Amino acid sequence: MWNIFLTKDVGPCYLDAVFDLNQNGFQLWTLLFEYGGLTVPISFLITTSVTTTLLSDWLTEIAGADSDLPKKTIYVNTMQAYDFVGSVLPEWDIRYSKYYIVQELRELVLRGDHDAYNEDIVREVQRINADFLPAFMALRRVKAIPVKMNYVFSKTDEWLPKSKPELALFNHSSDALSRWRYLLWMTMLGRPSTTRIDLVLYYLHAVLMPGIESAYCKNQDHSLALVPFNMDAMEYGGSPLHESVRELRKRSLDGSLVCLSEDRELGQKAIVDTDLQVCYCEKFLQNKMCSHLVFCMPSAIHHPALPRLLQEIPRA
């Protein structure tokens, strides 16, 4: 895979960091790329002390591993990385990944103090991954957000995409990092509840990498087409609407009650209470979930366990 990275046009690569120094005592940094929809880590750095000098030394070792290291586009995880990555890889095109902007905003607005932001701001943050530019421009006008995220909002000239091709790669950077984080999280689920570094090393080299190698050997269709990975669909229940509700009319009743009905007077009707998050239909009574509720509350309906598990994905 290293030879493929050196000799083929595999598209952008990505720099990521997970785990928390305060909680775990170390961070795991990864340089990775994608090949045919497969996430391929090139190099890991596990460190108990993060400094730009250490990270520069690590990338210098990678750059010096082969004299024919080609020019690449790399999406980095911090604005500070612009400087030290650029000094090590001066010919590379360094960009800021959309994944971290989206996650920072969601951490601030959706998982933080909900009462501090009105419904319009919450709605813009909820849709920022799917419709980035309009949502981001709307959030720039909210005084509290640029102040709290000054390091991102003050440097838009450096990282904001300037063309449609750049925007496409920028949007995919969120999919690529989501795919990697999800793969790492799934791999680490079996790890004992401990912060020992040797166990992390074991799972990386004895579980994750053999799995990637096996998947690569089985799948020989290594198209360079960008493969999406919709973390929103898993986190927020954004699956396509079922055909049974796609054409329903939505009518607001008193308070939190919503009536769904077909155009015909005697057609299907369902009553949803958005406050209680229940639907008064037979399927909901049996399964505690139905397509009517998903239709009315797409951003609030979750897989019962997944959102709680996703919160445990280590964040840089």
Kinemage of the C-alpha trace (Angstrom):
@kinemage 1
@onewidth
@group {chain A} dominant
@subgroup {mainchain}
@vectorlist {calphas} color= white
{ca met a 1} P 0.000 0.000 0.000
{ca trp a 2} L 2.940 2.321 0.594
{ca asn a 3} L 4.110 1.672 -2.969
{ca ile a 4} L 0.617 2.470 -4.244
{ca phe a 5} L 0.689 5.734 -2.305
{ca leu a 6} L 4.014 6.614 -3.937
{ca thr a 7} L 3.267 5.550 -7.507
{ca lys a 8} L -0.457 6.085 -8.114
{ca asp a 9} L -2.777 9.068 -8.092
{ca val a 10} L -4.762 8.090 -5.013
{ca gly a 11} L -6.223 11.519 -4.375
{ca pro a 12} L -5.818 13.438 -1.102
{ca cys a 13} L -4.390 12.111 2.141
{ca tyr a 14} L -5.464 13.079 5.643
{ca leu a 15} L -3.877 13.860 9.001
{ca asp a 16} L -5.949 12.900 12.039
{ca ala a 17} L -5.517 12.764 15.816
{ca val a 18} L -7.682 10.918 18.338
{ca phe a 19} L -7.683 10.142 22.052
{ca asp a 20} L -7.237 12.719 24.755
{ca leu a 21} L -4.045 13.515 26.664
{ca asn a 22} L -6.013 14.422 29.782
{ca gln a 23} L -8.165 11.297 29.742
{ca asn a 24} L -6.020 8.655 28.048
{ca gly a 25} L -2.555 10.052 28.646
{ca phe a 26} L -1.651 9.872 24.941
{ca gln a 27} L -2.812 10.714 21.442
{ca leu a 28} L -2.888 8.588 18.315
{ca trp a 29} L -1.952 10.462 15.144
{ca thr a 30} L -2.523 8.862 11.749
{ca leu a 31} L -1.565 9.733 8.195
{ca leu a 32} L -3.990 7.966 5.853
{ca phe a 33} L -5.376 7.907 2.344
{ca glu a 34} L -8.232 6.160 0.531
{ca tyr a 35} L -8.006 3.646 -2.278
{ca gly a 36} L -11.144 2.317 -3.924
{ca gly a 37} L -13.240 3.293 -0.908
{ca leu a 38} L -10.818 1.567 1.466
{ca thr a 39} L -9.217 3.549 4.300
{ca val a 40} L -5.464 2.937 4.358
{ca pro a 41} L -3.313 4.219 7.265
{ca ile a 42} L 0.277 4.919 6.191
{ca ser a 43} L 1.846 5.730 9.528
{ca phe a 44} L 0.897 5.974 13.196
{ca leu a 45} L 2.368 8.191 15.894
{ca ile a 46} L 1.420 7.456 19.492
{ca thr a 47} L 2.655 10.150 21.845
{ca thr a 48} L 2.220 11.256 25.456
{ca ser a 49} L 3.301 14.812 24.634
{ca val a 50} L 2.191 16.657 21.516
{ca thr a 51} L 4.529 19.334 20.185
{ca thr a 52} L 4.928 20.745 16.697
{ca thr a 53} L 8.578 19.689 16.801
{ca leu a 54} L 7.612 16.074 17.440
{ca leu a 55} L 5.002 16.108 14.684
{ca ser a 56} L 7.451 17.723 12.273
{ca asp a 57} L 10.040 15.049 13.094
{ca trp a 58} L 7.453 12.334 12.440
{ca leu a 59} L 6.427 13.750 9.061
{ca thr a 60} L 10.099 14.329 8.204
{ca glu a 61} L 10.746 10.619 8.711
{ca ile a 62} L 7.841 9.805 6.386
{ca ala a 63} L 9.014 12.308 3.771
{ca gly a 64} L 12.547 10.888 3.989
{ca ala a 65} L 11.444 7.272 3.631
{ca asp a 66} L 11.475 7.569 -0.148
{ca ser a 67} L 13.234 10.106 -2.351
{ca asp a 68} L 10.401 9.865 -4.891
{ca leu a 69} L 7.668 11.009 -2.521
{ca pro a 70} L 5.203 12.706 -4.903
{ca lys a 71} L 3.401 15.984 -4.340
{ca lys a 72} L 0.089 15.368 -2.580
{ca thr a 73} L -2.934 17.221 -1.293
{ca ile a 74} L -3.182 16.770 2.468
{ca tyr a 75} L -6.107 17.712 4.692
{ca val a 76} L -4.901 18.610 8.179
{ca asn a 77} L -6.754 18.627 11.496
{ca thr a 78} L -5.652 21.986 12.954
{ca met a 79} L -4.953 25.456 11.628
{ca gln a 80} L -1.537 25.276 13.318
{ca ala a 81} L -0.699 22.302 11.111
{ca tyr a 82} L -0.534 24.643 8.117
{ca asp a 83} L 2.832 25.865 9.358
{ca phe a 84} L 4.655 22.747 10.467
{ca val a 85} L 3.335 20.513 7.659
{ca gly a 86} L 4.253 23.164 5.113
{ca ser a 87} L 7.797 23.367 6.442
{ca val a 88} L 8.263 19.594 6.116
{ca leu a 89} L 6.368 19.114 2.842
{ca pro a 90} L 6.757 22.480 1.088
{ca glu a 91} L 5.488 21.280 -2.299
{ca trp a 92} L 2.303 19.738 -0.911
{ca asp a 93} L -1.095 21.411 -1.118
{ca ile a 94} L -2.161 21.822 2.526
{ca arg a 95} L -5.854 22.270 3.310
{ca tyr a 96} L -8.099 22.209 6.358
{ca ser a 97} L -10.555 19.312 6.630
{ca lys a 98} L -14.288 19.999 6.737
{ca tyr a 99} L -14.724 17.191 9.304
{ca tyr a 100} L -13.182 19.201 12.145
{ca ile a 101} L -15.150 22.374 11.421
{ca val a 102} L -18.421 20.419 11.404
{ca gln a 103} L -17.585 18.536 14.602
{ca glu a 104} L -16.438 21.670 16.445
{ca leu a 105} L -19.658 23.491 15.588
{ca arg a 106} L -21.786 20.526 16.604
{ca glu a 107} L -19.882 20.192 19.850
{ca leu a 108} L -20.430 23.873 20.557
{ca val a 109} L -24.102 24.169 19.592
{ca leu a 110} L -25.718 20.721 19.594
{ca arg a 111} L -23.842 19.064 22.464
{ca gly a 112} L -23.122 22.190 24.487
{ca asp a 113} L -25.431 24.758 26.010
{ca his a 114} L -28.595 24.237 23.971
{ca asp a 115} L -30.408 27.188 25.528
{ca ala a 116} L -27.758 29.621 24.302
{ca tyr a 117} L -28.773 29.273 20.651
{ca asn a 118} L -32.143 29.692 18.964
{ca glu a 119} L -33.785 27.176 16.641
{ca asp a 120} L -32.442 28.824 13.472
{ca ile a 121} L -28.832 28.459 14.626
{ca val a 122} L -29.396 24.849 15.696
{ca arg a 123} L -30.938 24.101 12.306
{ca glu a 124} L -27.967 25.595 10.431
{ca val a 125} L -25.518 23.512 12.471
{ca gln a 126} L -27.579 20.366 11.924
{ca arg a 127} L -27.407 20.787 8.147
{ca ile a 128} L -23.857 22.119 7.893
{ca asn a 129} L -22.383 18.813 6.784
{ca ala a 130} L -24.878 18.387 3.939
{ca asp a 131} L -25.051 22.031 2.817
{ca phe a 132} L -21.857 23.600 4.080
{ca leu a 133} L -21.408 26.979 2.395
{ca pro a 134} L -24.915 28.469 2.998
{ca ala a 135} L -24.981 27.160 6.572
{ca phe a 136} L -21.466 28.407 7.317
{ca met a 137} L -22.183 31.860 5.911
{ca ala a 138} L -25.324 32.050 8.057
{ca leu a 139} L -23.357 31.055 11.169
{ca arg a 140} L -20.707 33.724 10.509
{ca arg a 141} L -23.355 36.336 11.318
{ca val a 142} L -23.925 34.857 14.795
{ca lys a 143} L -21.613 36.893 17.038
{ca ala a 144} L -21.031 34.237 19.705
{ca ile a 145} L -19.834 31.547 17.284
{ca pro a 146} L -16.975 33.416 15.529
{ca val a 147} L -15.749 34.576 18.951
{ca lys a 148} L -15.632 31.022 20.350
{ca met a 149} L -14.177 29.604 17.119
{ca asn a 150} L -11.995 32.548 16.173
{ca tyr a 151} L -9.113 30.354 15.016
{ca val a 152} L -11.344 28.888 12.286
{ca phe a 153} L -13.532 31.847 11.358
{ca ser a 154} L -10.651 34.331 11.171
{ca lys a 155} L -8.746 32.267 8.589
{ca thr a 156} L -11.445 31.542 6.021
{ca asp a 157} L -9.262 32.998 3.256
{ca glu a 158} L -6.773 30.200 3.863
{ca trp a 159} L -9.048 27.150 3.957
{ca leu a 160} L -12.386 28.017 2.323
{ca pro a 161} L -12.685 26.244 -1.076
{ca lys a 162} L -12.397 28.611 -4.051
{ca ser a 163} L -13.680 26.376 -6.871
{ca lys a 164} L -16.127 23.528 -7.453
{ca pro a 165} L -13.374 20.857 -7.618
{ca glu a 166} L -11.907 22.159 -4.346
{ca leu a 167} L -15.366 22.162 -2.770
{ca ala a 168} L -15.954 18.555 -3.842
{ca leu a 169} L -12.690 17.425 -2.219
{ca phe a 170} L -13.403 19.569 0.841
{ca asn a 171} L -16.827 17.957 1.242
{ca his a 172} L -15.337 14.496 0.825
{ca ser a 173} L -12.761 15.185 3.518
{ca ser a 174} L -15.612 14.915 6.023
{ca asp a 175} L -16.646 11.529 4.602
{ca ala a 176} L -13.064 10.250 4.581
{ca leu a 177} L -12.366 11.211 8.202
{ca ser a 178} L -15.769 9.901 9.344
{ca arg a 179} L -14.997 6.584 7.677
{ca trp a 180} L -11.604 6.412 9.404
{ca arg a 181} L -12.958 7.400 12.835
{ca tyr a 182} L -15.753 4.841 12.532
{ca leu a 183} L -13.313 2.115 11.465
{ca leu a 184} L -10.980 2.931 14.357
{ca trp a 185} L -13.877 3.069 16.823
{ca met a 186} L -15.230 -0.303 15.664
{ca thr a 187} L -11.741 -1.817 15.928
{ca met a 188} L -11.234 -0.502 19.454
{ca leu a 189} L -14.614 -1.692 20.775
{ca gly a 190} L -13.063 -4.974 21.868
{ca arg a 191} L -10.222 -3.278 23.726
{ca pro a 192} L -10.334 -3.676 27.520
{ca ser a 193} L -11.295 -0.553 29.444
{ca thr a 194} L -7.770 0.702 29.986
{ca thr a 195} L -5.537 3.487 28.682
{ca arg a 196} L -2.493 1.263 28.150
{ca ile a 197} L -0.626 2.139 24.962
{ca asp a 198} L 0.520 -1.429 24.279
{ca leu a 199} L -3.107 -2.553 23.873
{ca val a 200} L -3.746 0.202 21.358
{ca leu a 201} L -0.649 -0.873 19.435
{ca tyr a 202} L -1.823 -4.486 19.508
{ca tyr a 203} L -5.274 -3.648 18.110
{ca leu a 204} L -3.778 -1.435 15.410
{ca his a 205} L -1.250 -3.974 14.152
{ca ala a 206} L -2.955 -7.296 14.970
{ca val a 207} L -6.594 -6.403 14.260
{ca leu a 208} L -7.006 -3.277 12.149
{ca met a 209} L -4.138 -3.585 9.645
{ca pro a 210} L -4.720 -7.295 8.822
{ca gly a 211} L -8.380 -6.445 8.227
{ca ile a 212} L -7.438 -3.656 5.813
{ca glu a 213} L -5.004 -5.963 4.014
{ca ser a 214} L -7.668 -8.665 3.709
{ca ala a 215} L -10.239 -6.218 2.365
{ca tyr a 216} L -7.728 -4.915 -0.156
{ca cys a 217} L -6.916 -8.415 -1.425
{ca lys a 218} L -10.610 -9.322 -1.802
{ca asn a 219} L -11.609 -6.145 -3.618
{ca gln a 220} L -9.660 -5.587 -6.808
{ca asp a 221} L -11.963 -2.851 -8.126
{ca his a 222} L -9.844 0.049 -6.958
{ca ser a 223} L -11.705 2.873 -8.672
{ca leu a 224} L -10.633 6.396 -7.758
{ca ala a 225} L -14.261 7.547 -7.523
{ca leu a 226} L -14.952 9.256 -4.201
{ca val a 227} L -17.056 6.964 -2.029
{ca pro a 228} L -19.380 8.819 0.379
{ca phe a 229} L -19.759 7.816 4.011
{ca asn a 230} L -22.755 9.458 5.628
{ca met a 231} L -22.088 9.764 9.354
{ca asp a 232} L -25.143 12.025 9.564
{ca ala a 233} L -27.412 9.155 8.557
{ca met a 234} L -26.096 7.028 11.410
{ca glu a 235} L -25.987 9.803 13.968
{ca tyr a 236} L -29.218 11.593 13.092
{ca gly a 237} L -31.367 8.928 11.416
{ca gly a 238} L -31.198 10.577 8.009
{ca ser a 239} L -32.277 7.558 5.976
{ca pro a 240} L -34.455 8.027 2.855
{ca leu a 241} L -38.143 8.433 3.582
{ca his a 242} L -40.244 5.317 3.231
{ca glu a 243} L -42.592 5.361 0.248
{ca ser a 244} L -45.570 5.111 2.617
{ca val a 245} L -44.944 8.647 3.939
{ca arg a 246} L -43.195 10.321 1.020
{ca glu a 247} L -46.423 11.841 -0.350
{ca leu a 248} L -48.184 12.590 2.938
{ca arg a 249} L -49.386 16.082 3.781
{ca lys a 250} L -48.229 17.568 7.071
{ca arg a 251} L -50.672 19.706 9.064
{ca ser a 252} L -49.932 21.333 12.410
{ca leu a 253} L -52.597 20.947 15.085
{ca asp a 254} L -52.690 22.402 18.585
{ca gly a 255} L -49.382 22.600 20.408
{ca ser a 256} L -46.947 19.841 19.463
{ca leu a 257} L -49.461 17.692 17.564
{ca val a 258} L -48.977 17.077 13.855
{ca cys a 259} L -51.408 15.339 11.522
{ca leu a 260} L -50.144 13.378 8.519
{ca ser a 261} L -52.705 12.520 5.875
{ca glu a 262} L -53.119 11.649 2.230
{ca asp a 263} L -54.836 14.050 -0.132
{ca arg a 264} L -57.998 11.980 -0.124
{ca glu a 265} L -60.405 12.861 2.681
{ca leu a 266} L -60.741 9.264 3.815
{ca gly a 267} L -57.116 8.374 3.267
{ca gln a 268} L -54.436 7.373 5.771
{ca lys a 269} L -54.114 9.585 8.840
{ca ala a 270} L -51.593 9.596 11.663
{ca ile a 271} L -51.128 11.902 14.656
{ca val a 272} L -47.600 12.616 15.908
{ca asp a 273} L -46.705 14.370 19.161
{ca thr a 274} L -43.295 15.984 18.607
{ca asp a 275} L -42.817 16.844 22.296
{ca leu a 276} L -43.419 13.311 23.548
{ca gln a 277} L -41.845 11.834 20.382
{ca val a 278} L -44.665 9.350 19.882
{ca cys a 279} L -47.066 8.489 17.078
{ca tyr a 280} L -50.591 7.225 17.602
{ca cys a 281} L -50.467 4.497 14.978
{ca glu a 282} L -50.462 0.728 15.261
{ca lys a 283} L -46.881 0.268 14.120
{ca phe a 284} L -45.564 2.657 16.782
{ca leu a 285} L -47.585 0.864 19.459
{ca gln a 286} L -45.915 -2.403 18.446
{ca asn a 287} L -42.344 -1.284 17.668
{ca lys a 288} L -41.926 2.054 19.497
{ca met a 289} L -40.868 3.502 16.126
{ca cys a 290} L -42.609 4.246 12.830
{ca ser a 291} L -42.049 6.105 9.558
{ca his a 292} L -44.457 8.890 10.572
{ca leu a 293} L -42.258 9.881 13.524
{ca val a 294} L -39.109 9.794 11.398
{ca phe a 295} L -40.866 11.973 8.819
{ca cys a 296} L -41.788 14.614 11.431
{ca met a 297} L -38.555 14.567 13.438
{ca pro a 298} L -35.640 13.535 11.187
{ca ser a 299} L -33.007 15.289 13.323
{ca ala a 300} L -34.208 13.851 16.641
{ca ile a 301} L -34.762 10.172 15.827
{ca his a 302} L -31.782 7.968 16.583
{ca his a 303} L -30.869 4.363 16.558
{ca pro a 304} L -31.389 3.551 20.273
{ca ala a 305} L -27.756 2.793 21.057
{ca leu a 306} L -25.677 4.378 18.307
{ca pro a 307} L -25.681 8.050 19.379
{ca arg a 308} L -24.482 7.138 22.859
{ca leu a 309} L -21.758 4.970 21.359
{ca leu a 310} L -20.743 7.605 18.846
{ca gln a 311} L -20.130 10.038 21.679
{ca glu a 312} L -17.343 7.710 22.790
{ca ile a 313} L -15.436 8.156 19.523
{ca pro a 314} L -12.239 9.787 20.750
{ca arg a 315} L -11.965 13.401 19.609
{ca ala a 316} L -8.725 15.254 19.019
